[in-house]
Amino acid sequence: MNVMYQIIEQSSLHGMPVWVKAFAIALFAFITLLLISMLVLLLLNMTSVSVTLGYLYE
């Protein structure tokens, strides 16, 4: 927990209300979880994914 308090103290969240800090941390955690889950889905389905680059390969 000390790391999180240190990050908040050295960021622009230092003087903000508690609800703004909680919202910012929750939003960061949500985006991070979303990106990690997308990466896992991509790695699991990598063999069946076909990427075409539009007009380059017709």
DSSP file (Angstrom, degrees, kcal/mol; ACC not computed):
  #  RESIDUE AA STRUCTURE BP1 BP2  ACC     N-H-->O    O-->H-N    N-H-->O    O-->H-N    TCO  KAPPA ALPHA  PHI   PSI    X-CA   Y-CA   Z-CA
    1    1 A M     >        0   0    0      0, 0.0     4,-2.1     0, 0.0     5,-0.2   0.000 360.0 360.0 360.0 -27.8    0.0    0.0    0.0
    2    2 A N  H  >  +     0   0    0      1,-0.2     4,-2.2     2,-0.2     5,-0.1   0.851 360.0  55.6 -62.9 -32.8    2.9    2.4    0.6
    3    3 A V  H  > S+     0   0    0      2,-0.2     4,-2.4     1,-0.2    -1,-0.2   0.921 107.0  49.0 -65.9 -43.0    3.7    2.2   -3.1
    4    4 A M  H  > S+     0   0    0      1,-0.2     4,-2.3     2,-0.2    -2,-0.2   0.908 111.8  48.4 -64.2 -41.6    0.2    3.3   -4.1
    5    5 A Y  H  X S+     0   0    0     -4,-2.1     4,-2.4     1,-0.2    -1,-0.2   0.891 111.2  51.5 -64.5 -38.2    0.4    6.2   -1.6
    6    6 A Q  H  X S+     0   0    0     -4,-2.2     4,-1.5     2,-0.2    -2,-0.2   0.904 109.9  49.0 -64.7 -41.6    3.8    7.2   -3.0
    7    7 A I  H  < S+     0   0    0     -4,-2.4    -2,-0.2     1,-0.2     6,-0.2   0.919 112.6  47.9 -64.0 -43.5    2.5    7.2   -6.5
    8    8 A I  H >< S+     0   0    0     -4,-2.3     3,-1.2     1,-0.2     6,-0.2   0.902 110.1  52.1 -65.3 -40.6   -0.5    9.3   -5.5
    9    9 A E  H 3< S+     0   0    0     -4,-2.4    -1,-0.2     1,-0.3    -2,-0.2   0.823 112.7  45.1 -66.2 -30.1    1.6   11.8   -3.6
   10   10 A Q  T 3< S+     0   0    0     -4,-1.5    -1,-0.3    -5,-0.2    -2,-0.2   0.286 108.2  69.4 -97.8  10.9    3.9   12.3   -6.6
   11   11 A S  S X  S-     0   0    0     -3,-1.2     3,-1.2    -4,-0.2    -3,-0.0  -0.540 100.1 -92.7-115.7-175.8    1.2   12.6   -9.2
   12   12 A S  T 3  S+     0   0    0      1,-0.2     3,-0.4    -2,-0.2     4,-0.1   0.533 115.2  74.4 -75.7  -4.8   -1.5   15.2  -10.0
   13   13 A L  T >   +     0   0    0     -5,-0.2     3,-1.1    -6,-0.2    -1,-0.2   0.468  66.4 100.9 -83.0  -1.1   -3.9   13.3   -7.8
   14   14 A H  T <  S+     0   0    0     -3,-1.2    -1,-0.2     1,-0.3    -2,-0.1   0.863  89.2  30.0 -58.0 -43.8   -2.2   14.5   -4.6
   15   15 A G  T 3  S+     0   0    0     -3,-0.4    -1,-0.3    -6,-0.0    -2,-0.1   0.372  97.4 111.3 -98.3   5.9   -4.7   17.3   -3.7
   16   16 A M  S <  S-     0   0    0     -3,-1.1    -3,-0.0     1,-0.1     5,-0.0  -0.306  75.5 -92.6 -79.7 161.1   -7.8   15.7   -5.1
   17   17 A P     >  -     0   0    0      0, 0.0     4,-1.9     0, 0.0     3,-0.4  -0.241  39.0-107.5 -65.4 162.5  -10.8   14.3   -3.1
   18   18 A V  H  > S+     0   0    0      1,-0.2     4,-2.6     2,-0.2     5,-0.2   0.872 117.7  56.1 -62.2 -38.0  -10.8   10.7   -2.2
   19   19 A W  H  > S+     0   0    0      1,-0.2     4,-2.2     2,-0.2    -1,-0.2   0.843 106.2  50.8 -67.5 -31.2  -13.5    9.8   -4.8
   20   20 A V  H  > S+     0   0    0     -3,-0.4     4,-2.5     2,-0.2    -1,-0.2   0.909 111.2  48.3 -70.2 -41.5  -11.4   11.3   -7.6
   21   21 A K  H  X S+     0   0    0     -4,-1.9     4,-2.4     2,-0.2     5,-0.2   0.929 113.0  48.0 -61.3 -45.2   -8.4    9.2   -6.6
   22   22 A A  H  X S+     0   0    0     -4,-2.6     4,-2.5     1,-0.2    -2,-0.2   0.899 112.3  49.1 -63.7 -41.0  -10.5    6.1   -6.3
   23   23 A F  H  X S+     0   0    0     -4,-2.2     4,-2.6     2,-0.2    -1,-0.2   0.914 111.7  48.5 -64.7 -42.9  -12.1    6.7   -9.7
   24   24 A A  H  X S+     0   0    0     -4,-2.5     4,-2.2     2,-0.2    -2,-0.2   0.910 114.2  45.5 -65.1 -42.3   -8.7    7.3  -11.4
   25   25 A I  H  X S+     0   0    0     -4,-2.4     4,-2.4     2,-0.2    -1,-0.2   0.901 113.8  49.4 -68.3 -40.2   -7.2    4.2   -9.9
   26   26 A A  H  X S+     0   0    0     -4,-2.5     4,-2.5    -5,-0.2    -2,-0.2   0.900 111.4  49.4 -65.0 -40.4  -10.3    2.1  -10.8
   27   27 A L  H  X S+     0   0    0     -4,-2.6     4,-2.4     2,-0.2     5,-0.2   0.911 111.6  48.6 -65.0 -42.4  -10.2    3.4  -14.3
   28   28 A F  H  X S+     0   0    0     -4,-2.2     4,-2.4     1,-0.2    -2,-0.2   0.917 112.6  48.4 -62.3 -43.2   -6.5    2.6  -14.7
   29   29 A A  H  X S+     0   0    0     -4,-2.4     4,-2.6     2,-0.2    -2,-0.2   0.892 111.4  50.5 -64.8 -39.4   -7.1   -0.9  -13.3
   30   30 A F  H  X S+     0   0    0     -4,-2.5     4,-2.5     2,-0.2    -2,-0.2   0.930 112.1  46.0 -64.6 -45.9  -10.1   -1.5  -15.7
   31   31 A I  H  X S+     0   0    0     -4,-2.4     4,-2.4     2,-0.2    -2,-0.2   0.903 113.6  49.8 -64.7 -40.7   -8.1   -0.4  -18.7
   32   32 A T  H  X S+     0   0    0     -4,-2.4     4,-2.4     2,-0.2    -2,-0.2   0.927 112.0  47.2 -63.4 -45.6   -5.1   -2.6  -17.7
   33   33 A L  H  X S+     0   0    0     -4,-2.6     4,-2.5     1,-0.2    -2,-0.2   0.894 111.4  52.0 -62.7 -39.7   -7.3   -5.6  -17.1
   34   34 A L  H  X S+     0   0    0     -4,-2.5     4,-2.2     2,-0.2    -2,-0.2   0.920 111.1  46.6 -62.6 -44.4   -9.0   -5.0  -20.5
   35   35 A L  H  X S+     0   0    0     -4,-2.4     4,-2.1     2,-0.2    -2,-0.2   0.896 112.9  49.2 -65.6 -40.7   -5.7   -4.9  -22.3
   36   36 A I  H  X S+     0   0    0     -4,-2.4     4,-2.4     2,-0.2    -2,-0.2   0.915 111.6  48.8 -65.8 -42.0   -4.3   -8.0  -20.5
   37   37 A S  H  X S+     0   0    0     -4,-2.5     4,-2.6     1,-0.2    -2,-0.2   0.887 110.7  51.0 -66.9 -36.4   -7.5   -9.9  -21.3
   38   38 A M  H  X S+     0   0    0     -4,-2.2     4,-2.3     2,-0.2    -1,-0.2   0.896 110.1  50.1 -65.3 -38.4   -7.3   -8.9  -25.0
   39   39 A L  H  X S+     0   0    0     -4,-2.1     4,-2.5     2,-0.2    -2,-0.2   0.914 110.9  48.7 -64.3 -42.7   -3.7  -10.0  -25.1
   40   40 A V  H  X S+     0   0    0     -4,-2.4     4,-2.4     2,-0.2    -2,-0.2   0.925 111.7  49.2 -63.5 -44.6   -4.6  -13.4  -23.6
   41   41 A L  H  X S+     0   0    0     -4,-2.6     4,-2.0     1,-0.2    -1,-0.2   0.897 111.2  50.2 -61.6 -39.4   -7.5  -13.8  -26.1
   42   42 A L  H  < S+     0   0    0     -4,-2.3    -2,-0.2     1,-0.2    -1,-0.2   0.917 111.8  47.2 -64.7 -42.7   -5.1  -12.9  -28.9
   43   43 A L  H >< S+     0   0    0     -4,-2.5     3,-0.6     1,-0.2     4,-0.2   0.861 113.0  49.1 -68.4 -34.4   -2.5  -15.4  -27.8
   44   44 A L  H 3< S+     0   0    0     -4,-2.4     3,-0.3     1,-0.2    -1,-0.2   0.863 120.4  35.6 -71.6 -35.0   -5.1  -18.1  -27.4
   45   45 A N  T >X S+     0   0    0     -4,-2.0     3,-0.8    -5,-0.2     4,-0.7   0.123  82.0 115.3-105.1  20.4   -6.7  -17.6  -30.8
   46   46 A M  G X4 S+     0   0    0     -3,-0.6     3,-0.6     1,-0.2    -1,-0.2   0.833  72.3  55.3 -62.4 -33.7   -3.5  -16.7  -32.7
   47   47 A T  G 34 S+     0   0    0     -3,-0.3    -1,-0.2     1,-0.2    -2,-0.1   0.791 111.6  42.9 -73.4 -25.5   -3.6  -19.8  -34.9
   48   48 A S  G <4 S+     0   0    0     -3,-0.8     2,-0.5     2,-0.0    -1,-0.2   0.425  90.4 103.1 -99.9   1.6   -7.1  -19.0  -36.2
   49   49 A V    <<  -     0   0    0     -4,-0.7     2,-0.5    -3,-0.6    -7,-0.0  -0.721  50.2-168.3 -88.8 129.9   -6.7  -15.2  -36.7
   50   50 A S        -     0   0    0     -2,-0.5     2,-0.6     2,-0.0    -3,-0.0  -0.964   2.8-163.7-118.9 116.2   -6.2  -14.1  -40.3
   51   51 A V        -     0   0    0     -2,-0.5     2,-0.4     2,-0.0    -2,-0.0  -0.876   5.1-170.9-103.6 122.5   -5.1  -10.5  -40.7
   52   52 A T        -     0   0    0     -2,-0.6     3,-0.1     1,-0.0     2,-0.1  -0.889  19.0-144.6-110.9 145.9   -5.4   -9.0  -44.2
   53   53 A L    >   -     0   0    0     -2,-0.4     3,-1.5     1,-0.3     2,-0.2  -0.238  37.5-120.9-106.2  43.6   -4.0   -5.6  -45.0
   54   54 A G  G >  S+     0   0    0      1,-0.3     3,-0.8     2,-0.1    -1,-0.3  -0.352  86.3   6.1  65.0-123.2   -6.7   -4.4  -47.3
   55   55 A Y  G 3  S+     0   0    0      1,-0.2     3,-0.3    -2,-0.2    -1,-0.3   0.566 113.4  79.5 -75.9  -9.7   -5.6   -3.6  -50.8
   56   56 A L  G <  S+     0   0    0     -3,-1.5     2,-0.5     1,-0.3    -1,-0.2   0.855 101.4  33.4 -69.1 -33.1   -2.0   -4.8  -50.5
   57   57 A Y    <         0   0    0     -3,-0.8    -1,-0.3     1,-0.1    -3,-0.1  -0.813 360.0 360.0-128.5  91.5   -3.0   -8.5  -50.9
   58   58 A E              0   0    0     -2,-0.5    -1,-0.1    -3,-0.3    -2,-0.1   0.401 360.0 360.0-108.0 360.0   -5.8   -9.1  -53.3
